[in-house]
C-alpha cells in the first residue's frame, strides 16, 4: 500500500537519487537491486521482459527494502498506467513524450479526481486490498504518486518548455540513446552535440522546478558527469548489463591469455 514515497521526498528536497533499470523479470533480481541501497528501481515494461502480473511482486521486493518502485510503461495508455499503480507502483515513467498534451495525459492517467482521470478502487495492492481508508486513499495517492516523462525525440525537445510547464509532472528524463538517433549520431552518447542538447534540457528542467535525469552511467566518471550537469534522477546501469558485462570481460581476458 502506498503510504510514503521516499524518492519523491528526496527529489523535492533537491537531493541526488540513485536508481537503475530493472529489465530482468525476476523478483529475486529486483530484490537484489533493492537490497543494494538504491533509492529507486525502474521496472521496465518497454524494453524489459516484465508483464503486468509481475509488477506486484517487484513492488513488494522494493518496499521491503524501503526503495521506491517505478514502472516504465511501453506506451502512454491509461489502462497500463492504471495497472501499474493499482499494483502498488510508486510512480510511472512514460516514454516518447512529445508535447505538453502528452504530459498532461500522463499526469491525468496517474492521478485521481480532481487532478486526473485515474479509475478509482481501493481494493488492489495499491489501496491495501481491504478497502479500509477509501475516503482518504485517493488524496494520499495523488500526493505520493510520481510522474516521469521521457523526452527522446526532436519533437519532444521542440516542445520542452510546454512539457516542463505541466503541473503535476515530477521528472523529465532525457533518453540519450533515442536522442542520439534523432541527432544523427546513433549510439554515440558522448557526442558533443548530444551532450549540449541534454545539458540545456537539464538546465531548463531545473529552472522549471522539475527533477531531471538522462543517460545510463556505468562508471563513477559518467556518474559524476551526470551530477555535474545537475541531474538528480540518476539511472545507474541496467541490470542485464551489470550481470553480463563482468563475465564477458573476464571471459575475453582469459581467452586472450591462452
C-alpha contacts under 8 A as a table, 3 or more apart, distances in Angstrom:
res1	aa1	res2	aa2	distance
1	X	88	X	6.07
1	X	125	X	5.90
1	X	126	X	4.65
1	X	127	X	5.44
1	X	128	X	4.71
2	X	5	X	7.40
2	X	88	X	6.30
2	X	89	X	7.84
2	X	90	X	6.84
2	X	126	X	5.81
2	X	127	X	7.07
2	X	128	X	7.95
2	X	141	X	6.89
2	X	144	X	7.54
3	X	140	X	7.60
3	X	144	X	7.83
4	X	144	X	6.48
5	X	8	X	5.52
5	X	9	X	6.51
5	X	68	X	6.35
5	X	90	X	6.54
5	X	144	X	5.80
5	X	145	X	7.48
6	X	9	X	5.08
6	X	10	X	6.19
6	X	39	X	7.84
6	X	66	X	7.74
6	X	67	X	7.38
6	X	68	X	6.59
7	X	10	X	5.21
7	X	11	X	6.15
7	X	17	X	7.24
7	X	39	X	6.30
7	X	40	X	6.74
7	X	67	X	7.74
7	X	68	X	5.94
8	X	11	X	5.23
8	X	12	X	6.04
8	X	144	X	7.23
8	X	146	X	6.71
9	X	12	X	5.22
9	X	13	X	6.35
10	X	13	X	5.09
10	X	14	X	6.47
10	X	15	X	5.31
10	X	16	X	7.54
10	X	17	X	7.23
11	X	14	X	5.00
11	X	15	X	5.37
11	X	16	X	6.83
11	X	17	X	7.05
11	X	211	X	6.59
11	X	232	X	6.94
11	X	233	X	7.59
12	X	15	X	7.51
12	X	211	X	7.95
14	X	211	X	7.96
14	X	232	X	7.24
15	X	232	X	6.42
16	X	227	X	7.73
16	X	231	X	7.24
16	X	232	X	4.00
16	X	233	X	6.39
16	X	234	X	7.26
17	X	38	X	7.90
17	X	39	X	5.77
17	X	40	X	7.64
17	X	232	X	5.65
17	X	233	X	5.46
17	X	234	X	5.97
18	X	38	X	5.61
18	X	39	X	5.33
18	X	40	X	6.58
18	X	232	X	7.94
18	X	233	X	6.61
18	X	234	X	4.92
18	X	235	X	6.18
18	X	236	X	6.66
19	X	38	X	5.44
19	X	39	X	5.64
19	X	40	X	4.54
19	X	41	X	5.29
19	X	42	X	7.28
19	X	233	X	7.60
19	X	234	X	5.96
19	X	235	X	4.83
19	X	236	X	5.88
20	X	38	X	7.82
20	X	40	X	6.96
20	X	41	X	5.29
20	X	42	X	6.12
20	X	234	X	7.80
20	X	235	X	4.69
20	X	236	X	5.04
20	X	237	X	5.79
20	X	238	X	5.92
20	X	239	X	7.25
21	X	41	X	6.30
21	X	42	X	4.98
21	X	43	X	6.53
21	X	44	X	6.55
21	X	235	X	6.77
21	X	236	X	7.66
21	X	237	X	6.82
21	X	238	X	4.77
21	X	239	X	6.23
22	X	25	X	7.54
22	X	30	X	6.76
22	X	41	X	6.44
22	X	42	X	5.57
22	X	43	X	4.90
22	X	44	X	5.74
22	X	48	X	7.30
22	X	238	X	6.47
22	X	239	X	5.58
22	X	240	X	7.97
23	X	43	X	6.51
23	X	44	X	5.21
23	X	45	X	7.57
23	X	47	X	6.91
23	X	48	X	3.95
23	X	49	X	5.96
23	X	50	X	6.98
23	X	238	X	7.28
23	X	239	X	6.44
23	X	240	X	6.81
24	X	29	X	6.96
24	X	48	X	6.34
24	X	49	X	6.04
24	X	50	X	7.31
24	X	239	X	6.89
24	X	240	X	6.63
25	X	29	X	7.61
25	X	30	X	7.96
25	X	48	X	7.24
25	X	49	X	5.38
25	X	50	X	4.99
25	X	54	X	7.19
26	X	29	X	5.25
26	X	30	X	6.40
26	X	58	X	7.78
27	X	30	X	5.00
27	X	31	X	5.99
27	X	54	X	7.90
27	X	57	X	6.08
27	X	58	X	5.36
27	X	61	X	6.70
28	X	31	X	4.90
28	X	32	X	6.11
28	X	61	X	7.96
29	X	32	X	5.07
29	X	33	X	6.27
30	X	33	X	5.12
30	X	34	X	6.17
30	X	41	X	7.78
30	X	58	X	5.96
30	X	61	X	6.38
30	X	62	X	7.06
31	X	34	X	5.09
31	X	35	X	5.94
31	X	58	X	7.49
31	X	61	X	4.93
31	X	62	X	6.37
32	X	35	X	5.00
32	X	36	X	6.43
33	X	36	X	5.37
33	X	37	X	7.75
33	X	38	X	7.13
33	X	41	X	7.38
34	X	37	X	6.18
34	X	38	X	6.00
34	X	40	X	7.53
34	X	41	X	7.01
34	X	61	X	7.07
34	X	62	X	5.33
34	X	65	X	6.04
34	X	67	X	6.15
35	X	38	X	7.57
35	X	65	X	6.16
37	X	67	X	7.97
38	X	41	X	7.31
38	X	67	X	6.84
39	X	67	X	5.42
39	X	68	X	6.41
40	X	62	X	8.00
40	X	67	X	5.32
40	X	68	X	4.58
40	X	69	X	5.79
40	X	70	X	7.22
41	X	62	X	7.46
41	X	67	X	7.26
41	X	68	X	6.47
41	X	69	X	5.17
41	X	70	X	6.20
42	X	69	X	6.10
42	X	70	X	4.73
42	X	71	X	5.35
42	X	72	X	6.41
43	X	48	X	7.86
43	X	50	X	7.32
43	X	55	X	7.42
43	X	58	X	7.46
43	X	69	X	7.05
43	X	70	X	6.03
43	X	71	X	4.61
43	X	72	X	6.09
44	X	47	X	6.17
44	X	48	X	4.88
44	X	49	X	7.37
44	X	50	X	6.41
44	X	71	X	5.95
44	X	72	X	4.89
44	X	73	X	6.96
45	X	48	X	5.18
45	X	49	X	6.42
45	X	50	X	5.10
45	X	51	X	6.60
45	X	71	X	7.07
45	X	72	X	5.66
45	X	73	X	5.30
45	X	74	X	5.67
46	X	72	X	6.37
46	X	73	X	5.65
46	X	74	X	3.96
46	X	75	X	7.62
47	X	74	X	7.65
50	X	54	X	6.18
50	X	55	X	7.29
51	X	54	X	5.62
51	X	55	X	7.08
52	X	55	X	5.52
52	X	83	X	6.91
52	X	84	X	7.14
53	X	56	X	6.71
54	X	57	X	5.77
54	X	58	X	6.46
55	X	58	X	5.20
55	X	59	X	6.14
55	X	71	X	7.94
55	X	84	X	6.68
55	X	87	X	6.47
55	X	89	X	7.68
56	X	59	X	5.12
56	X	60	X	6.24
56	X	87	X	5.03
56	X	88	X	6.53
56	X	89	X	7.79
56	X	125	X	7.46
57	X	60	X	5.05
57	X	61	X	6.23
58	X	61	X	5.13
58	X	62	X	6.41
58	X	69	X	7.68
59	X	62	X	5.18
59	X	63	X	6.10
59	X	69	X	5.58
59	X	87	X	7.66
59	X	88	X	6.33
59	X	89	X	6.04
60	X	63	X	5.10
60	X	64	X	6.08
61	X	64	X	5.43
61	X	65	X	7.02
62	X	65	X	5.45
62	X	66	X	6.39
62	X	67	X	4.92
62	X	68	X	6.36
62	X	69	X	6.01
63	X	66	X	4.86
63	X	67	X	5.45
63	X	68	X	6.68
63	X	69	X	7.45
64	X	67	X	7.55
68	X	89	X	7.90
68	X	90	X	6.00
69	X	89	X	5.48
69	X	90	X	5.40
69	X	91	X	7.09
70	X	89	X	5.55
70	X	90	X	5.48
70	X	91	X	4.79
70	X	92	X	5.36
70	X	93	X	6.85
71	X	84	X	6.64
71	X	89	X	6.61
71	X	91	X	6.53
71	X	92	X	4.86
71	X	93	X	5.89
72	X	92	X	5.79
72	X	93	X	4.38
72	X	94	X	5.84
72	X	95	X	7.48
73	X	76	X	7.12
73	X	80	X	6.93
73	X	81	X	7.20
73	X	92	X	7.02
73	X	93	X	6.30
73	X	94	X	5.59
73	X	95	X	7.16
74	X	94	X	7.35
74	X	95	X	7.00
75	X	94	X	6.50
75	X	95	X	6.37
75	X	96	X	7.73
76	X	80	X	7.80
76	X	81	X	7.77
76	X	94	X	6.18
76	X	95	X	7.38
76	X	102	X	7.91
76	X	105	X	7.98
76	X	106	X	6.87
77	X	80	X	5.44
77	X	81	X	6.44
78	X	81	X	5.23
78	X	82	X	6.12
78	X	109	X	5.30
78	X	118	X	7.60
79	X	82	X	4.95
79	X	83	X	6.16
80	X	83	X	5.10
80	X	84	X	6.37
81	X	84	X	5.29
81	X	85	X	6.25
81	X	92	X	6.89
81	X	109	X	6.48
81	X	110	X	6.41
82	X	85	X	5.33
82	X	86	X	5.87
82	X	109	X	7.19
82	X	110	X	7.06
82	X	118	X	6.64
82	X	119	X	7.10
83	X	86	X	5.26
83	X	87	X	6.19
84	X	87	X	5.29
84	X	88	X	6.75
84	X	89	X	5.69
84	X	92	X	7.47
85	X	88	X	5.10
85	X	89	X	4.79
85	X	90	X	6.94
85	X	91	X	6.82
85	X	92	X	7.69
85	X	110	X	7.54
85	X	126	X	6.33
86	X	89	X	7.27
86	X	124	X	5.67
86	X	125	X	6.07
86	X	126	X	4.68
86	X	127	X	7.13
87	X	124	X	6.44
87	X	125	X	5.00
87	X	126	X	5.27
88	X	125	X	5.49
88	X	126	X	3.89
88	X	127	X	7.65
89	X	92	X	7.34
89	X	126	X	7.26
90	X	144	X	7.33
90	X	145	X	5.39
90	X	146	X	6.25
91	X	110	X	7.88
91	X	145	X	5.06
91	X	146	X	4.17
91	X	147	X	5.64
91	X	148	X	7.72
92	X	110	X	7.68
92	X	146	X	6.47
92	X	147	X	5.42
92	X	148	X	6.22
93	X	147	X	6.29
93	X	148	X	4.61
93	X	149	X	5.86
93	X	150	X	7.05
94	X	97	X	7.00
94	X	106	X	7.37
94	X	148	X	6.32
94	X	149	X	5.16
94	X	150	X	5.90
95	X	149	X	6.38
95	X	150	X	4.72
95	X	151	X	7.03
95	X	152	X	7.66
96	X	149	X	7.80
96	X	150	X	5.88
96	X	151	X	5.89
96	X	152	X	5.98
96	X	153	X	7.14
96	X	156	X	7.54
97	X	102	X	5.72
97	X	103	X	6.48
97	X	149	X	6.05
97	X	150	X	5.83
97	X	151	X	5.47
97	X	152	X	7.53
97	X	156	X	6.13
98	X	102	X	6.43
98	X	151	X	6.70
98	X	153	X	7.16
98	X	155	X	5.38
98	X	156	X	3.83
98	X	157	X	7.55
98	X	159	X	6.50
99	X	102	X	5.17
99	X	103	X	6.53
99	X	155	X	7.43
99	X	156	X	6.11
99	X	159	X	5.35
99	X	160	X	7.43
99	X	162	X	6.88
99	X	163	X	6.03
100	X	103	X	5.04
100	X	104	X	6.13
100	X	159	X	6.84
100	X	160	X	7.88
100	X	162	X	4.93
100	X	163	X	4.32
100	X	164	X	7.83
100	X	165	X	7.71
100	X	166	X	6.68
101	X	104	X	5.02
101	X	105	X	6.24
101	X	163	X	7.88
102	X	105	X	5.15
102	X	106	X	6.28
103	X	106	X	4.97
103	X	107	X	6.39
103	X	149	X	6.90
103	X	163	X	5.93
103	X	166	X	6.63
103	X	169	X	7.29
104	X	107	X	5.24
104	X	108	X	6.07
104	X	166	X	6.29
104	X	167	X	7.97
105	X	108	X	4.92
105	X	109	X	5.97
106	X	109	X	5.37
106	X	110	X	6.36
106	X	147	X	7.26
106	X	149	X	7.84
107	X	110	X	5.21
107	X	111	X	6.14
107	X	115	X	7.96
107	X	116	X	6.73
107	X	147	X	6.51
107	X	168	X	6.11
107	X	169	X	6.34
108	X	111	X	5.35
108	X	112	X	7.55
108	X	115	X	6.50
108	X	116	X	3.78
108	X	117	X	5.36
108	X	118	X	6.74
109	X	112	X	7.92
109	X	116	X	6.15
109	X	117	X	5.60
109	X	118	X	4.99
110	X	116	X	6.93
110	X	117	X	7.62
110	X	118	X	5.82
110	X	142	X	7.98
110	X	145	X	7.37
110	X	147	X	7.29
111	X	115	X	5.70
111	X	116	X	4.58
111	X	117	X	6.37
111	X	118	X	5.43
111	X	141	X	7.49
111	X	142	X	5.36
111	X	145	X	7.65
112	X	115	X	5.81
112	X	116	X	4.87
112	X	117	X	5.56
112	X	118	X	4.86
112	X	119	X	7.06
112	X	120	X	7.01
112	X	138	X	6.05
112	X	139	X	7.66
112	X	141	X	7.81
112	X	142	X	6.31
113	X	116	X	4.96
113	X	117	X	5.93
113	X	118	X	7.30
113	X	138	X	7.90
114	X	117	X	7.85
115	X	142	X	7.57
120	X	138	X	7.72
121	X	124	X	7.21
121	X	127	X	7.42
121	X	131	X	7.93
122	X	126	X	7.43
122	X	127	X	4.42
122	X	128	X	6.99
122	X	129	X	6.81
122	X	130	X	7.36
122	X	131	X	4.84
122	X	132	X	7.64
122	X	134	X	5.64
122	X	137	X	7.05
123	X	126	X	7.71
123	X	127	X	5.50
123	X	128	X	6.37
123	X	129	X	4.19
123	X	130	X	5.56
123	X	131	X	5.00
124	X	127	X	5.48
124	X	128	X	6.37
124	X	129	X	4.85
125	X	128	X	5.08
125	X	129	X	5.37
126	X	129	X	7.53
127	X	130	X	7.67
127	X	131	X	6.83
127	X	134	X	7.78
127	X	137	X	6.82
128	X	131	X	6.85
128	X	132	X	7.72
131	X	134	X	5.55
133	X	136	X	5.67
133	X	137	X	5.98
134	X	137	X	5.05
134	X	138	X	7.30
135	X	138	X	7.23
136	X	139	X	5.67
136	X	140	X	6.36
137	X	140	X	5.18
137	X	141	X	6.05
138	X	141	X	5.12
138	X	142	X	6.14
139	X	142	X	5.14
139	X	143	X	6.33
140	X	143	X	5.15
140	X	144	X	6.20
141	X	144	X	5.17
141	X	145	X	5.59
142	X	145	X	5.75
146	X	169	X	7.67
146	X	170	X	6.25
147	X	168	X	7.35
147	X	169	X	5.39
147	X	170	X	5.37
147	X	171	X	6.45
148	X	169	X	6.44
148	X	170	X	5.88
148	X	171	X	4.43
148	X	172	X	5.72
148	X	173	X	7.00
149	X	169	X	7.58
149	X	171	X	6.26
149	X	172	X	4.99
149	X	173	X	6.04
150	X	172	X	5.94
150	X	173	X	4.64
150	X	174	X	5.75
150	X	175	X	6.19
151	X	156	X	5.31
151	X	157	X	6.78
151	X	172	X	6.96
151	X	173	X	6.09
151	X	174	X	5.03
151	X	175	X	6.04
152	X	156	X	6.38
152	X	157	X	7.56
152	X	174	X	5.90
152	X	175	X	4.73
152	X	176	X	6.96
152	X	177	X	7.94
152	X	178	X	5.39
152	X	179	X	4.94
152	X	182	X	7.99
153	X	156	X	5.12
153	X	157	X	6.35
153	X	178	X	6.78
153	X	179	X	5.56
153	X	182	X	5.95
154	X	157	X	5.02
154	X	158	X	6.07
154	X	179	X	7.50
154	X	182	X	6.34
154	X	183	X	7.93
155	X	158	X	5.10
155	X	159	X	6.23
156	X	159	X	5.10
156	X	160	X	5.89
157	X	160	X	4.96
157	X	201	X	7.88
158	X	161	X	7.90
159	X	162	X	5.51
159	X	163	X	6.28
160	X	163	X	5.01
160	X	164	X	6.04
160	X	201	X	7.75
161	X	164	X	5.12
161	X	165	X	6.26
161	X	204	X	7.82
162	X	165	X	5.11
162	X	166	X	6.84
163	X	166	X	5.60
164	X	169	X	7.62
164	X	172	X	7.70
164	X	205	X	6.42
164	X	208	X	6.23
164	X	210	X	7.23
165	X	208	X	7.07
166	X	169	X	6.00
169	X	172	X	7.90
169	X	210	X	7.49
170	X	210	X	5.61
170	X	211	X	6.34
171	X	210	X	5.52
171	X	211	X	4.71
171	X	212	X	5.60
171	X	213	X	7.52
171	X	233	X	7.65
172	X	205	X	7.00
172	X	210	X	6.79
172	X	211	X	6.41
172	X	212	X	5.03
172	X	213	X	6.49
173	X	212	X	5.57
173	X	213	X	4.47
173	X	214	X	5.16
173	X	233	X	7.95
174	X	179	X	7.77
174	X	198	X	6.64
174	X	201	X	7.76
174	X	212	X	7.73
174	X	213	X	6.16
174	X	214	X	4.52
174	X	215	X	7.11
175	X	178	X	5.75
175	X	179	X	6.01
175	X	214	X	5.74
175	X	215	X	6.40
176	X	179	X	5.03
176	X	180	X	5.92
176	X	189	X	6.20
176	X	194	X	7.52
176	X	198	X	7.94
176	X	214	X	6.30
176	X	215	X	5.12
177	X	180	X	5.08
177	X	181	X	6.68
177	X	186	X	6.95
177	X	187	X	5.77
177	X	188	X	7.77
177	X	189	X	6.54
177	X	215	X	7.56
178	X	181	X	5.19
178	X	182	X	6.42
178	X	186	X	7.65
179	X	182	X	4.86
179	X	183	X	6.11
179	X	194	X	7.30
180	X	183	X	5.16
180	X	184	X	6.25
180	X	185	X	5.01
180	X	186	X	4.72
180	X	187	X	5.99
180	X	188	X	6.32
180	X	189	X	6.40
180	X	194	X	6.35
181	X	184	X	5.14
181	X	185	X	5.63
181	X	186	X	4.19
181	X	187	X	7.07
182	X	185	X	7.63
182	X	186	X	7.71
183	X	186	X	7.62
183	X	193	X	7.68
183	X	194	X	7.16
185	X	188	X	5.52
185	X	191	X	7.22
186	X	189	X	7.90
188	X	191	X	5.43
189	X	194	X	6.68
189	X	195	X	7.54
189	X	215	X	7.57
190	X	194	X	7.10
190	X	195	X	6.61
191	X	194	X	5.27
191	X	195	X	6.18
192	X	195	X	5.04
192	X	196	X	6.04
193	X	196	X	5.27
193	X	197	X	6.41
194	X	197	X	5.18
194	X	198	X	6.25
195	X	198	X	5.28
195	X	199	X	5.93
196	X	199	X	5.18
196	X	200	X	6.19
197	X	200	X	5.29
197	X	201	X	6.23
198	X	201	X	4.85
198	X	202	X	6.06
198	X	214	X	7.77
199	X	202	X	5.22
199	X	203	X	6.25
199	X	229	X	6.05
200	X	203	X	5.15
200	X	204	X	6.28
201	X	204	X	5.17
201	X	205	X	6.08
202	X	205	X	4.98
202	X	206	X	6.15
202	X	212	X	5.77
202	X	213	X	7.50
202	X	229	X	7.04
202	X	230	X	6.69
202	X	231	X	6.79
203	X	206	X	5.33
203	X	207	X	6.26
203	X	229	X	7.83
203	X	230	X	7.26
204	X	207	X	5.05
204	X	208	X	6.25
205	X	208	X	5.08
205	X	209	X	6.40
205	X	210	X	5.20
205	X	211	X	6.72
205	X	212	X	6.27
206	X	209	X	5.03
206	X	210	X	5.32
206	X	211	X	6.25
206	X	212	X	6.95
206	X	230	X	7.75
207	X	210	X	7.49
211	X	231	X	7.04
211	X	232	X	6.13
211	X	233	X	6.40
212	X	230	X	7.60
212	X	231	X	5.06
212	X	232	X	6.01
212	X	233	X	5.67
213	X	226	X	7.88
213	X	231	X	5.15
213	X	232	X	6.40
213	X	233	X	4.66
213	X	234	X	5.67
213	X	235	X	7.31
214	X	226	X	7.70
214	X	231	X	7.59
214	X	233	X	7.81
214	X	234	X	7.09
214	X	235	X	7.22
215	X	226	X	7.88
215	X	235	X	7.32
216	X	235	X	5.75
216	X	236	X	5.59
216	X	237	X	5.63
216	X	238	X	7.56
217	X	220	X	7.76
217	X	222	X	5.00
217	X	223	X	5.31
217	X	226	X	7.71
217	X	235	X	6.99
217	X	236	X	5.12
217	X	237	X	5.92
218	X	222	X	6.49
218	X	223	X	7.15
218	X	236	X	6.04
218	X	237	X	5.07
219	X	222	X	5.28
219	X	223	X	6.08
220	X	223	X	4.82
220	X	224	X	6.04
221	X	224	X	5.22
221	X	225	X	6.39
222	X	225	X	4.98
222	X	226	X	6.46
223	X	226	X	5.28
223	X	227	X	6.44
223	X	234	X	7.84
223	X	236	X	7.33
224	X	227	X	5.00
224	X	228	X	6.00
225	X	228	X	5.03
225	X	229	X	6.26
226	X	229	X	5.14
226	X	230	X	6.65
226	X	231	X	5.59
226	X	234	X	7.39
227	X	230	X	5.15
227	X	231	X	5.22
227	X	232	X	6.80
228	X	231	X	7.40
231	X	234	X	6.61
237	X	241	X	6.90
237	X	242	X	6.47
238	X	241	X	5.32
238	X	242	X	6.11
239	X	242	X	5.06
239	X	243	X	6.14
240	X	243	X	5.21
240	X	244	X	6.08
241	X	244	X	5.17
241	X	245	X	5.43
242	X	245	X	5.84
242	X	246	X	7.17
243	X	246	X	6.82
243	X	247	X	7.50
244	X	247	X	5.49
244	X	248	X	6.16
245	X	248	X	5.03
245	X	249	X	6.13
246	X	249	X	5.15
246	X	250	X	6.15
247	X	250	X	5.11
247	X	251	X	5.99
248	X	251	X	5.13
248	X	252	X	6.06
249	X	252	X	5.19
249	X	253	X	6.14
250	X	253	X	5.10
250	X	254	X	6.16
251	X	254	X	5.15
251	X	255	X	6.22
252	X	255	X	5.19
252	X	256	X	6.15
253	X	256	X	5.23
253	X	257	X	6.39
254	X	257	X	5.27
254	X	258	X	6.74
255	X	258	X	5.47
